[in-house]
Amino acid sequence: MTAFYPAIPAGGSGTRLWPLSRRARPKFLLPLTGGRSLLRITADRLLPLSAPDRLLVVAGTTHAAAIREQLPELPTANLVTEPEPRESGPAIALAAALVHERDPDGITGSFAADHAVTDVPAFHAAVGRAIAAAADGALVTIGITPTGPATGYGYIRTGPVGEHGAHPVQQFREKPDLATAQQYLAGGGYVWNAGMFVWRAASLLAEVRRQLPELYAGVTEIAAAYTRGEGPQVHAELWPSLPAVSIDVGIMEGAAERGAVACVPATFGWTDVGDWDSLAGLLTADADGTTALGEGLVLARDSAGCMVSLAGRPVVLLGVDDLVVADAGDAVLVCPRDRAQDVGGIVAELLAAGRDDLT
């Protein structure tokens, strides 16, 4: 079988999980769903499909030491650090270029460091179908069968099922409003865009070369430099000049228009752990629906459905419902759970006000 090289782009600061998630300690490094960090859980989920010497992580320089501590089995050469953030497109394209340098026939995949999956065997089965479709040359995305009209995810419109259980992708759609999401579900043929991709490294690079030749030239030169032992220097020189674009906008939307993208729909208990409300859904709630993260006392009276993140101090809830109360020691967030998607905007305001120390 063709070797599989999973890649984990570990970027972003998880602003919607502020004040717990910060630029220096983003959500993928935090143990939000148990004793292991989201990054460690993601690696553990992928390693049965590959091996430590084929797992790649692309991350910011700031987080390199923490990643090495959490993934001690990862070979030093398999942690590639970005000199500065450039969106997901360059990171994922560079991972493919590095795999292609090692194995021109290799299949690689991109799996975010901060997502949660509850049914790991079903996840493995979906990735297996995606690998089979990618072996035939398709750029494959793993879509999540919707469980409701969610407005926090992008959607993918698919055609009839084909070989390997994959459907042709007809169009990528941005996050919809509620009425549009309801229409998607009523009409069928739509899945959530989970940002999970599988492809031959050569197939993705060919598409990058077609649509973004500047990005192709940059990542292939950087990858070749790593092979000859000059990677960090060339990476630092070229990286700032590469286009900062997401993989969806930069590559996948155009590839779908020409029929080069396939989708494997799946259900394996996925969430992007994108905000406090979605995190609450992964934690065990008490009889009144209140969940708590961290150590400390939560005293709730005539209150229900709250999400509490503790920093050691007692939190008392009295006569309130469906609130987020997140204590990080130096900052406290209080908001309705249905406003959890808006927390990232507060972080932007803090940055604009010069309070970098809080972000």
C-alpha positions as CSV (number, residue, x, y, z in Angstrom):
1,M,0.0,0.0,0.0
2,T,1.1,3.6,-0.6
3,A,2.4,5.1,2.7
4,F,0.2,7.6,4.5
5,Y,1.7,10.7,6.1
6,P,-0.8,12.6,8.3
7,A,0.0,16.2,8.9
8,I,-1.3,18.4,11.8
9,P,-1.3,22.1,11.2
10,A,-1.2,23.5,14.7
11,G,-1.9,27.2,14.4
12,G,-4.2,29.9,15.7
13,S,-4.9,31.1,19.2
14,G,-8.4,29.9,19.7
15,T,-9.8,33.4,20.5
16,R,-13.3,32.2,21.0
17,L,-12.1,30.2,24.0
18,W,-10.6,33.3,25.7
19,P,-9.6,33.9,28.4
20,L,-8.3,30.3,28.8
21,S,-6.9,30.1,25.3
22,R,-4.2,32.7,24.6
23,R,-1.6,33.3,21.9
24,A,1.2,31.9,24.1
25,R,-0.9,28.9,25.1
26,P,-3.6,28.2,22.5
27,K,-6.4,25.7,22.9
28,F,-4.6,22.8,21.1
29,L,-2.1,22.7,23.9
30,L,-4.7,22.7,26.6
31,P,-6.3,19.6,28.2
32,L,-9.9,20.8,27.6
33,T,-11.6,17.4,27.4
34,G,-9.5,15.3,29.8
35,G,-6.0,14.7,31.0
36,R,-4.4,15.0,27.5
37,S,-4.2,18.1,25.3
38,L,-6.2,18.4,22.1
39,L,-2.9,18.1,20.2
40,R,-2.0,14.9,22.0
41,I,-5.4,13.4,21.4
42,T,-5.2,14.3,17.7
43,A,-1.8,12.6,17.4
44,D,-3.0,9.5,19.3
45,R,-6.0,9.3,16.9
46,L,-3.7,9.5,13.8
47,L,-0.8,7.2,14.9
48,P,-2.7,3.9,14.4
49,L,-3.1,4.9,10.7
50,S,0.6,5.6,10.3
51,A,3.7,5.8,12.5
52,P,5.6,8.5,14.4
53,D,8.2,8.9,11.7
54,R,5.5,9.7,9.2
55,L,3.5,12.2,11.3
56,L,4.2,15.8,10.6
57,V,3.3,18.9,12.6
58,V,3.5,22.4,11.2
59,A,3.3,25.1,13.9
60,G,4.5,28.5,15.0
61,T,8.0,28.8,16.5
62,T,6.5,30.1,19.8
63,H,4.8,26.7,20.4
64,A,7.6,24.4,19.3
65,A,9.0,23.6,22.8
66,A,5.5,22.8,24.2
67,I,4.8,20.6,21.2
68,R,8.0,18.6,21.6
69,E,7.1,18.1,25.2
70,Q,3.7,16.8,24.4
71,L,4.8,14.7,21.4
72,P,8.2,13.3,22.5
73,E,8.0,10.5,19.9
74,L,7.8,12.9,17.0
75,P,11.2,13.0,15.2
76,T,12.9,16.4,15.3
77,A,12.7,16.8,11.5
78,N,8.9,16.2,11.6
79,L,8.1,19.4,13.5
80,V,8.3,22.3,11.1
81,T,8.0,25.7,12.6
82,E,6.6,28.7,10.7
83,P,8.5,32.0,11.1
84,E,5.1,33.8,11.1
85,P,1.4,32.9,10.6
86,R,0.4,32.7,6.9
87,E,-3.1,31.0,7.1
88,S,-3.7,27.4,6.4
89,G,-2.9,27.3,2.7
90,P,0.9,27.7,3.0
91,A,1.1,25.4,6.0
92,I,-0.8,22.6,4.3
93,A,1.0,23.0,1.0
94,L,4.4,22.9,2.7
95,A,3.4,19.7,4.5
96,A,2.6,18.2,1.1
97,A,5.9,19.4,-0.4
98,L,7.8,17.9,2.5
99,V,6.1,14.5,2.0
100,H,6.7,14.7,-1.7
101,E,10.4,15.2,-1.0
102,R,10.5,12.0,1.1
103,D,8.1,9.9,-0.9
104,P,6.9,11.1,-4.4
105,D,4.0,8.6,-4.3
106,G,3.0,9.4,-0.7
107,I,-0.5,10.2,0.4
108,T,-0.9,12.8,3.1
109,G,-3.7,14.3,5.0
110,S,-4.4,17.5,7.0
111,F,-6.1,17.2,10.4
112,A,-6.5,20.2,12.7
113,A,-4.8,20.0,16.1
114,D,-7.8,21.3,18.0
115,H,-10.8,19.1,16.9
116,A,-12.5,16.4,18.9
117,V,-13.8,13.0,17.8
118,T,-15.8,10.7,20.0
119,D,-16.0,7.6,17.7
120,V,-12.4,6.9,16.7
121,P,-13.0,3.6,14.8
122,A,-15.6,5.4,12.6
123,F,-13.0,8.1,12.1
124,H,-10.4,5.5,11.0
125,A,-12.9,4.0,8.6
126,A,-13.6,7.4,7.0
127,V,-9.9,8.1,6.6
128,G,-9.5,4.7,5.0
129,R,-12.1,5.5,2.4
130,A,-10.5,8.9,1.8
131,I,-7.1,7.3,1.3
132,A,-8.6,4.9,-1.3
133,A,-10.2,7.8,-3.2
134,A,-7.0,9.9,-3.0
135,A,-5.0,7.0,-4.4
136,D,-7.1,7.4,-7.6
137,G,-6.0,11.1,-7.8
138,A,-8.8,13.0,-6.1
139,L,-8.4,15.8,-3.6
140,V,-10.5,14.4,-0.8
141,T,-12.3,16.2,2.0
142,I,-14.0,14.3,4.9
143,G,-17.4,16.0,5.4
144,I,-19.5,15.6,8.5
145,T,-23.1,14.5,8.2
146,P,-25.1,17.4,9.8
147,T,-27.0,16.7,13.0
148,G,-28.8,20.1,12.8
149,P,-28.8,23.4,11.0
150,A,-25.6,24.7,12.5
151,T,-24.5,28.2,11.5
152,G,-21.0,28.0,12.9
153,Y,-19.6,25.7,10.1
154,G,-19.1,26.0,6.4
155,Y,-21.0,23.5,4.2
156,I,-20.1,21.4,1.2
157,R,-22.6,20.6,-1.6
158,T,-22.1,17.1,-2.9
159,G,-23.3,15.0,-5.9
160,P,-24.3,11.3,-6.1
161,V,-22.0,8.7,-4.3
162,G,-19.3,7.1,-6.4
163,E,-16.4,4.8,-5.9
164,H,-14.9,4.3,-2.4
165,G,-18.1,5.9,-0.9
166,A,-16.9,9.3,-2.1
167,H,-19.1,12.0,-3.6
168,P,-18.1,14.6,-6.1
169,V,-17.9,18.1,-4.5
170,Q,-20.0,20.6,-6.4
171,Q,-19.4,23.7,-4.2
172,F,-18.0,24.9,-1.0
173,R,-20.4,27.3,0.9
174,E,-19.5,29.8,3.6
175,K,-21.1,29.7,7.1
176,P,-24.9,30.3,6.5
177,D,-27.5,32.0,8.4
178,L,-30.1,29.8,10.2
179,A,-32.7,29.9,7.4
180,T,-30.1,28.9,4.8
181,A,-28.8,26.1,7.0
182,Q,-32.3,24.8,7.4
183,Q,-32.7,24.8,3.6
184,Y,-29.5,22.9,3.2
185,L,-30.7,20.2,5.5
186,A,-34.2,20.0,4.0
187,G,-32.8,19.7,0.5
188,G,-30.1,17.1,1.4
189,G,-26.7,16.7,-0.3
190,Y,-24.9,19.0,2.2
191,V,-22.3,18.1,4.8
192,W,-20.3,20.2,7.2
193,N,-16.9,21.3,6.2
194,A,-14.6,19.9,8.9
195,G,-11.4,21.0,7.3
196,M,-10.1,17.4,7.0
197,F,-8.3,16.6,3.8
198,V,-6.6,13.6,2.2
199,W,-4.6,13.6,-1.1
200,R,-1.6,12.4,-2.9
201,A,1.1,15.0,-2.1
202,A,1.8,15.2,-5.9
203,S,-1.9,15.8,-6.6
204,L,-2.2,18.7,-4.2
205,L,1.0,20.2,-5.4
206,A,-0.2,20.1,-9.0
207,E,-3.3,22.0,-8.0
208,V,-1.3,24.5,-6.0
209,R,0.9,25.0,-9.0
210,R,-2.1,25.5,-11.2
211,Q,-3.9,28.1,-9.0
212,L,-1.1,29.7,-6.9
213,P,2.2,29.3,-8.7
214,E,3.9,31.7,-6.3
215,L,2.9,29.5,-3.4
216,Y,4.0,26.3,-5.2
217,A,7.4,27.8,-6.0
218,G,7.9,28.8,-2.4
219,V,6.9,25.6,-0.6
220,T,8.7,23.3,-3.0
221,E,11.9,25.4,-2.6
222,I,11.6,25.4,1.2
223,A,11.0,21.6,1.2
224,A,14.0,21.0,-1.0
225,A,16.1,23.1,1.4
226,Y,15.1,20.9,4.3
227,T,16.2,17.9,2.4
228,R,19.7,19.4,1.8
229,G,19.9,20.6,5.4
230,E,19.3,24.3,4.8
231,G,15.6,24.3,5.7
232,P,15.3,26.8,8.5
233,Q,17.3,29.6,6.8
234,V,15.4,29.3,3.4
235,H,12.1,28.9,5.3
236,A,12.7,32.2,7.2
237,E,13.7,34.0,4.0
238,L,10.8,32.9,1.7
239,W,7.9,32.4,4.2
240,P,6.9,36.1,4.6
241,S,6.6,36.5,0.8
242,L,4.1,33.6,0.4
243,P,0.4,34.5,-0.1
244,A,-1.6,34.3,3.2
245,V,-4.7,32.4,2.1
246,S,-6.8,29.5,3.5
247,I,-6.7,26.2,1.8
248,D,-10.4,26.4,1.1
249,V,-10.3,29.8,-0.6
250,G,-6.9,29.4,-2.2
251,I,-7.2,25.9,-3.6
252,M,-10.2,23.8,-2.8
253,E,-12.9,26.1,-4.2
254,G,-11.2,26.4,-7.5
255,A,-10.4,22.7,-7.6
256,A,-14.1,21.8,-7.0
257,E,-15.1,24.0,-9.9
258,R,-13.2,21.8,-12.2
259,G,-14.4,18.6,-10.7
260,A,-11.1,17.6,-8.9
261,V,-12.5,17.3,-5.3
262,A,-14.3,14.3,-3.7
263,C,-16.0,14.1,-0.3
264,V,-16.3,11.2,2.0
265,P,-19.3,11.9,4.3
266,A,-18.9,10.5,7.8
267,T,-20.4,10.6,11.3
268,F,-17.9,10.1,14.1
269,G,-18.9,12.6,16.8
270,W,-16.9,15.5,15.5
271,T,-16.7,19.0,16.8
272,D,-14.2,21.8,16.2
273,V,-14.2,22.8,19.9
274,G,-14.7,26.3,18.5
275,D,-16.2,28.1,21.5
276,W,-17.3,27.6,25.1
277,D,-20.7,26.3,24.0
278,S,-19.3,23.5,21.9
279,L,-16.8,22.7,24.6
280,A,-19.6,22.3,27.1
281,G,-21.2,19.7,24.9
282,L,-18.1,17.5,25.3
283,L,-18.0,17.6,29.1
284,T,-20.2,15.8,31.7
285,A,-23.0,17.9,32.9
286,D,-24.7,17.8,36.3
287,A,-28.4,17.2,36.8
288,D,-29.1,20.9,35.9
289,G,-27.0,20.8,32.7
290,T,-24.1,22.8,34.2
291,T,-20.6,21.7,33.2
292,A,-17.3,22.6,34.9
293,L,-13.7,22.6,33.6
294,G,-10.8,22.8,36.0
295,E,-10.4,22.4,39.8
296,G,-12.5,24.3,42.3
297,L,-15.9,24.7,43.8
298,V,-19.0,25.5,41.7
299,L,-22.0,26.3,43.9
300,A,-25.2,26.6,41.7
301,R,-28.5,27.6,43.2
302,D,-31.6,28.0,41.0
303,S,-29.3,27.9,37.9
304,A,-29.1,25.6,34.9
305,G,-27.2,25.0,31.7
306,C,-24.1,27.0,32.6
307,M,-20.5,26.4,31.5
308,V,-17.9,27.2,34.1
309,S,-14.1,27.3,33.7
310,L,-12.3,27.4,37.0
311,A,-8.9,28.9,38.0
312,G,-8.9,27.7,41.6
313,R,-11.4,30.2,43.0
314,P,-15.0,29.2,43.9
315,V,-17.7,30.2,41.5
316,V,-21.2,30.8,42.7
317,L,-24.2,30.8,40.3
318,L,-27.4,32.2,41.7
319,G,-30.6,32.4,39.6
320,V,-28.9,32.4,36.2
321,D,-29.3,30.1,33.3
322,D,-27.2,29.3,30.2
323,L,-24.2,31.4,31.0
324,V,-20.5,31.0,30.3
325,V,-18.3,31.9,33.3
326,A,-14.7,31.5,32.5
327,D,-12.0,32.5,35.1
328,A,-8.4,32.5,33.9
329,G,-7.0,34.2,37.0
330,D,-6.1,37.5,35.3
331,A,-9.4,37.9,33.4
332,V,-13.0,36.7,33.7
333,L,-15.5,36.2,30.9
334,V,-19.3,36.2,31.5
335,C,-21.6,35.8,28.6
336,P,-24.7,33.9,27.5
337,R,-23.9,30.6,25.9
338,D,-25.7,31.7,22.7
339,R,-23.1,34.5,22.4
340,A,-20.1,32.3,22.6
341,Q,-19.3,32.7,18.9
342,D,-18.8,36.4,19.6
343,V,-15.9,36.1,22.1
344,G,-13.3,36.4,19.4
345,G,-14.4,39.9,18.8
346,I,-13.6,40.8,22.4
347,V,-10.1,39.6,21.9
348,A,-9.8,41.9,18.9
349,E,-11.0,44.8,21.0
350,L,-8.4,44.1,23.7
351,L,-5.6,44.0,21.1
352,A,-6.8,47.3,19.6
353,A,-6.8,48.8,23.1
354,G,-3.2,47.7,23.6
355,R,-3.9,45.0,26.1
356,D,-1.7,42.4,24.5
357,D,-1.0,41.0,28.0
358,L,-4.5,39.7,28.1
359,T,-4.5,38.0,24.7
